[in-house]
Amino acid sequence: MTLAQVLPVVLLLTIVWDREWPARLPARRRRSSGFPGGVVFWRKPVVRRYSLALTALLLTSIGLVPARAGRAMDDVSWLRVALVAATCLGLLRRA
């Protein structure tokens, strides 16, 4: 199995598994982190930025795979590491 086969599946599974997630966010009870103001790191703006960054990373990776497969890019180690890291991040995000 190649990254060209794995990355689109990861993106589709992320969309299918998480399509109701934004609707559930307002109903979730926030836990206090123990700070006086009840500061919580994962607030809506942070979650939105994280989700957009992850989506951009996965879409960029999906775009790089056909470019590499079509020999538009050289086969270099940093490209392999970046694509494998993006795939792992997409797979481990739900863990």
MDAnalysis code that builds the backbone (N, CA, C; Angstrom):
import MDAnalysis as mda
import numpy as np

u = mda.Universe.empty(285, n_residues=95, atom_resindex=np.repeat(np.arange(95), 3), trajectory=True)
u.add_TopologyAttr("name", ["N", "CA", "C"] * 95)
u.add_TopologyAttr("resid", np.arange(1, 96))
u.add_TopologyAttr("resname", ["MET", "THR", "LEU", "ALA", "GLN", "VAL", "LEU", "PRO", "VAL", "VAL", "LEU", "LEU", "LEU", "THR", "ILE", "VAL", "TRP", "ASP", "ARG", "GLU", "TRP", "PRO", "ALA", "ARG", "LEU", "PRO", "ALA", "ARG", "ARG", "ARG", "ARG", "SER", "SER", "GLY", "PHE", "PRO", "GLY", "GLY", "VAL", "VAL", "PHE", "TRP", "ARG", "LYS", "PRO", "VAL", "VAL", "ARG", "ARG", "TYR", "SER", "LEU", "ALA", "LEU", "THR", "ALA", "LEU", "LEU", "LEU", "THR", "SER", "ILE", "GLY", "LEU", "VAL", "PRO", "ALA", "ARG", "ALA", "GLY", "ARG", "ALA", "MET", "ASP", "ASP", "VAL", "SER", "TRP", "LEU", "ARG", "VAL", "ALA", "LEU", "VAL", "ALA", "ALA", "THR", "CYS", "LEU", "GLY", "LEU", "LEU", "ARG", "ARG", "ALA"])
u.atoms.positions = np.array([
    [0.846, -1.174, 0.000],
    [0.000, 0.000, 0.000],
    [0.899, 1.247, 0.000],
    [0.560, 2.205, -0.821],
    [1.368, 3.410, -0.933],
    [0.671, 4.584, -0.273],
    [1.412, 5.663, -0.098],
    [0.823, 6.875, 0.478],
    [-0.269, 7.438, -0.417],
    [-0.158, 7.230, -1.717],
    [-1.192, 7.708, -2.630],
    [-2.522, 7.006, -2.372],
    [-2.483, 5.805, -1.830],
    [-3.701, 5.086, -1.492],
    [-4.174, 5.417, -0.078],
    [-3.251, 5.664, 0.822],
    [-3.585, 5.858, 2.236],
    [-4.122, 7.261, 2.514],
    [-3.512, 8.304, 1.976],
    [-3.887, 9.672, 2.323],
    [-5.334, 10.031, 1.976],
    [-5.841, 9.696, 0.800],
    [-7.256, 10.013, 0.544],
    [-8.200, 9.280, 1.491],
    [-7.858, 8.048, 1.836],
    [-8.700, 7.288, 2.762],
    [-8.686, 7.940, 4.140],
    [-7.515, 8.386, 4.588],
    [-7.421, 9.059, 5.885],
    [-8.276, 10.320, 5.890],
    [-8.204, 11.100, 4.834],
    [-8.994, 12.328, 4.767],
    [-10.489, 12.019, 4.769],
    [-10.908, 11.045, 3.983],
    [-12.331, 10.693, 3.947],
    [-12.814, 10.146, 5.293],
    [-12.018, 9.312, 5.937],
    [-12.409, 8.793, 7.243],
    [-12.500, 9.904, 8.279],
    [-11.600, 10.867, 8.213],
    [-11.650, 11.995, 9.134],
    [-12.928, 12.791, 8.938],
    [-13.305, 13.016, 7.709],
    [-14.532, 13.770, 7.427],
    [-15.755, 12.985, 7.897],
    [-15.784, 11.691, 7.615],
    [-16.944, 10.877, 7.995],
    [-17.055, 10.750, 9.505],
    [-15.949, 10.483, 10.193],
    [-16.004, 10.294, 11.638],
    [-16.324, 11.585, 12.371],
    [-15.874, 12.715, 11.854],
    [-15.974, 13.965, 12.599],
    [-17.014, 14.931, 12.071],
    [-17.889, 14.527, 11.198],
    [-18.805, 15.507, 10.625],
    [-19.802, 16.041, 11.654],
    [-20.114, 15.290, 12.709],
    [-21.014, 15.760, 13.760],
    [-20.261, 16.417, 14.910],
    [-18.948, 16.361, 14.889],
    [-18.152, 16.862, 15.995],
    [-18.342, 18.360, 16.248],
    [-18.344, 19.234, 15.238],
    [-18.564, 20.658, 15.522],
    [-19.936, 20.927, 16.142],
    [-20.933, 20.131, 15.793],
    [-22.270, 20.329, 16.361],
    [-22.320, 19.911, 17.823],
    [-21.460, 18.976, 18.222],
    [-21.441, 18.515, 19.608],
    [-20.624, 19.412, 20.524],
    [-19.791, 20.269, 19.972],
    [-18.925, 21.103, 20.805],
    [-19.677, 21.982, 21.804],
    [-20.749, 22.687, 21.426],
    [-21.424, 23.541, 22.405],
    [-22.028, 22.767, 23.577],
    [-22.392, 21.508, 23.373],
    [-23.025, 20.730, 24.433],
    [-22.021, 20.134, 25.411],
    [-20.763, 20.129, 25.059],
    [-19.749, 19.544, 25.941],
    [-19.512, 20.409, 27.161],
    [-19.363, 19.768, 28.278],
    [-19.051, 20.481, 29.522],
    [-17.554, 20.705, 29.582],
    [-17.165, 21.918, 29.830],
    [-15.741, 22.236, 29.884],
    [-15.185, 21.917, 31.258],
    [-14.015, 21.312, 31.230],
    [-13.340, 21.002, 32.487],
    [-12.394, 22.130, 32.838],
    [-12.332, 22.467, 34.089],
    [-11.405, 23.491, 34.543],
    [-10.022, 22.876, 34.673],
    [-9.019, 23.628, 34.305],
    [-7.654, 23.114, 34.388],
    [-7.016, 23.421, 35.734],
    [-7.761, 23.977, 36.650],
    [-7.222, 24.263, 37.972],
    [-6.710, 25.682, 38.121],
    [-6.710, 26.443, 37.052],
    [-6.292, 27.835, 37.141],
    [-7.449, 28.678, 37.656],
    [-7.149, 29.830, 38.275],
    [-8.209, 30.645, 38.882],
    [-9.334, 31.019, 37.914],
    [-9.029, 31.324, 36.687],
    [-10.059, 31.714, 35.733],
    [-10.692, 30.539, 35.006],
    [-10.289, 29.311, 35.367],
    [-10.811, 28.147, 34.666],
    [-10.323, 28.077, 33.239],
    [-9.048, 28.389, 33.009],
    [-8.488, 28.434, 31.666],
    [-8.475, 27.036, 31.066],
    [-8.966, 26.931, 29.867],
    [-8.975, 25.671, 29.134],
    [-8.277, 25.930, 27.803],
    [-7.323, 25.074, 27.446],
    [-6.551, 25.288, 26.222],
    [-7.392, 25.049, 24.975],
    [-8.158, 23.974, 24.951],
    [-8.885, 23.601, 23.742],
    [-10.223, 24.333, 23.658],
    [-10.158, 25.615, 23.433],
    [-11.368, 26.405, 23.215],
    [-11.702, 26.397, 21.727],
    [-12.876, 26.903, 21.390],
    [-13.330, 26.847, 19.995],
    [-12.350, 27.464, 19.002],
    [-11.805, 28.653, 19.263],
    [-10.867, 29.208, 18.267],
    [-9.631, 28.333, 18.067],
    [-9.123, 27.747, 19.151],
    [-7.940, 26.886, 19.036],
    [-8.296, 25.622, 18.259],
    [-9.461, 25.052, 18.556],
    [-9.898, 23.844, 17.854],
    [-10.090, 24.136, 16.369],
    [-10.666, 25.279, 16.054],
    [-10.867, 25.638, 14.646],
    [-9.537, 25.795, 13.918],
    [-8.590, 26.488, 14.550],
    [-7.276, 26.660, 13.916],
    [-6.578, 25.319, 13.746],
    [-6.658, 24.467, 14.766],
    [-6.030, 23.155, 14.695],
    [-6.650, 22.323, 13.566],
    [-7.975, 22.333, 13.474],
    [-8.660, 21.565, 12.435],
    [-8.303, 22.082, 11.037],
    [-8.256, 23.398, 10.881],
    [-7.882, 23.969, 9.582],
    [-6.432, 23.650, 9.229],
    [-5.547, 23.721, 10.205],
    [-4.135, 23.412, 9.951],
    [-3.969, 21.940, 9.578],
    [-4.659, 21.060, 10.282],
    [-4.567, 19.636, 9.971],
    [-5.133, 19.335, 8.589],
    [-6.246, 19.961, 8.253],
    [-6.838, 19.764, 6.930],
    [-5.901, 20.269, 5.834],
    [-5.309, 21.432, 6.047],
    [-4.372, 21.980, 5.060],
    [-3.158, 21.060, 4.896],
    [-2.660, 20.532, 6.005],
    [-1.516, 19.620, 5.948],
    [-1.859, 18.357, 5.171],
    [-3.022, 17.768, 5.446],
    [-3.406, 16.552, 4.739],
    [-3.666, 16.808, 3.252],
    [-4.310, 17.919, 2.933],
    [-4.555, 18.234, 1.523],
    [-3.256, 18.516, 0.773],
    [-2.323, 19.186, 1.424],
    [-1.012, 19.417, 0.814],
    [-0.298, 18.096, 0.570],
    [-0.377, 17.195, 1.549],
    [0.252, 15.883, 1.379],
    [-0.387, 15.116, 0.236],
    [-1.712, 15.185, 0.150],
    [-2.406, 14.498, -0.942],
    [-1.994, 15.098, -2.285],
    [-1.729, 16.398, -2.322],
    [-1.278, 17.031, -3.557],
    [0.157, 16.676, -3.913],
    [0.987, 16.454, -2.907],
    [2.386, 16.115, -3.167],
    [2.558, 14.689, -3.673],
    [1.695, 13.786, -3.240],
    [1.838, 12.384, -3.639],
    [1.727, 12.216, -5.152],
    [0.684, 12.754, -5.817],
    [0.652, 12.609, -7.281],
    [1.786, 13.362, -7.986],
    [2.230, 14.472, -7.384],
    [3.350, 15.198, -7.981],
    [4.607, 14.342, -7.964],
    [4.804, 13.621, -6.877],
    [5.959, 12.733, -6.797],
    [5.763, 11.531, -7.721],
    [4.559, 10.985, -7.751],
    [4.292, 9.811, -8.585],
    [4.420, 10.152, -10.065],
    [4.103, 11.390, -10.443],
    [4.228, 11.823, -11.832],
    [5.615, 12.336, -12.167],
    [6.554, 12.134, -11.267],
    [7.960, 12.534, -11.436],
    [8.140, 14.039, -11.608],
    [7.211, 14.816, -11.068],
    [7.364, 16.268, -11.083],
    [8.316, 16.721, -9.973],
    [8.552, 15.836, -8.999],
    [9.463, 16.129, -7.896],
    [10.469, 14.991, -7.779],
    [11.650, 15.325, -7.311],
    [12.656, 14.293, -7.084],
    [12.297, 13.491, -5.839],
    [12.762, 12.255, -5.792],
    [12.532, 11.397, -4.634],
    [13.624, 11.695, -3.606],
    [13.303, 12.564, -2.662],
    [14.273, 12.956, -1.640],
    [13.760, 12.502, -0.280],
    [14.686, 12.359, 0.654],
    [14.320, 11.811, 1.960],
    [13.385, 12.735, 2.738],
    [13.549, 14.052, 2.632],
    [12.694, 14.959, 3.412],
    [11.241, 14.854, 2.956],
    [11.036, 14.587, 1.656],
    [9.673, 14.436, 1.150],
    [9.028, 13.170, 1.702],
    [9.793, 12.094, 1.724],
    [9.274, 10.848, 2.292],
    [8.941, 11.019, 3.774],
    [9.834, 11.652, 4.516],
    [9.604, 11.869, 5.954],
    [8.378, 12.749, 6.172],
    [8.233, 13.806, 5.380],
    [7.086, 14.709, 5.527],
    [5.775, 14.000, 5.222],
    [5.744, 13.180, 4.175],
    [4.516, 12.477, 3.820],
    [4.152, 11.405, 4.839],
    [5.143, 10.692, 5.330],
    [4.866, 9.681, 6.358],
    [4.413, 10.357, 7.650],
    [5.034, 11.477, 8.016],
    [4.631, 12.195, 9.229],
    [3.208, 12.734, 9.108],
    [2.857, 13.257, 7.946],
    [1.495, 13.760, 7.735],
    [0.481, 12.626, 7.806],
    [0.830, 11.477, 7.256],
    [-0.063, 10.327, 7.324],
    [-0.245, 9.856, 8.760],
    [0.851, 9.781, 9.502],
    [0.764, 9.366, 10.911],
    [-0.044, 10.368, 11.734],
    [0.155, 11.642, 11.494],
    [-0.608, 12.653, 12.222],
    [-2.096, 12.537, 11.919],
    [-2.433, 12.317, 10.677],
    [-3.831, 12.133, 10.316],
    [-4.442, 10.883, 10.920],
    [-3.664, 9.817, 11.004],
    [-4.170, 8.568, 11.576],
    [-4.257, 8.639, 13.096],
    [-3.302, 9.291, 13.737],
    [-3.240, 9.327, 15.194],
    [-4.064, 10.453, 15.804],
    [-4.602, 11.313, 15.007],
    [-5.356, 12.453, 15.516],
    [-6.547, 12.037, 16.362],
    [-7.186, 10.936, 16.015],
    [-8.355, 10.470, 16.751],
    [-8.000, 9.649, 17.971],
    [-6.736, 9.302, 18.153],
    [-6.345, 8.451, 19.275],
    [-6.426, 9.175, 20.594],
])
